[in-house]
């Protein structure tokens, strides 16, 4: 097989390699459960709380520590993915 060997030590969360996806598709059940994600990079387009409320069909659910959700301020009317900027 192929491998990449580093000649230096990388920092935590440091990007070391990035490439465009060749083929990408959501699972069929994502469509069934109306999972909102970017069709290009699969980045979620809903907050954790929105996801849980949708799956549980209970709009009163409140997720603790919402400040830890990277998508907590995501707008439901997104026209561009905040991660890859694709419409």
ZIDA-V327116 format. One record per backbone hydrogen bond with DSSP energy under -1.0 kcal/mol. NH is the residue of the N-H (numbers start at 1). CO is the residue of the C=O. E is the energy in kcal/mol with one decimal. If there is no record, write none. Layout:
nh:NH co:CO e:E
nh:NH co:CO e:E
This chain:
nh:14 co:11 e:-1.9
nh:30 co:27 e:-1.2
nh:32 co:28 e:-1.6
nh:33 co:29 e:-2.6
nh:34 co:31 e:-1.2
nh:35 co:30 e:-3.2
nh:38 co:43 e:-2.6
nh:42 co:38 e:-1.9
nh:45 co:36 e:-3.0
nh:51 co:47 e:-2.3
nh:52 co:48 e:-2.6
nh:53 co:49 e:-2.6
nh:54 co:50 e:-2.3
nh:55 co:51 e:-2.5
nh:56 co:52 e:-2.6
nh:58 co:53 e:-1.7
nh:61 co:58 e:-1.3
nh:68 co:65 e:-2.2
nh:69 co:66 e:-1.7
nh:72 co:69 e:-1.8
nh:74 co:71 e:-1.8
nh:81 co:86 e:-2.3
nh:85 co:81 e:-2.0
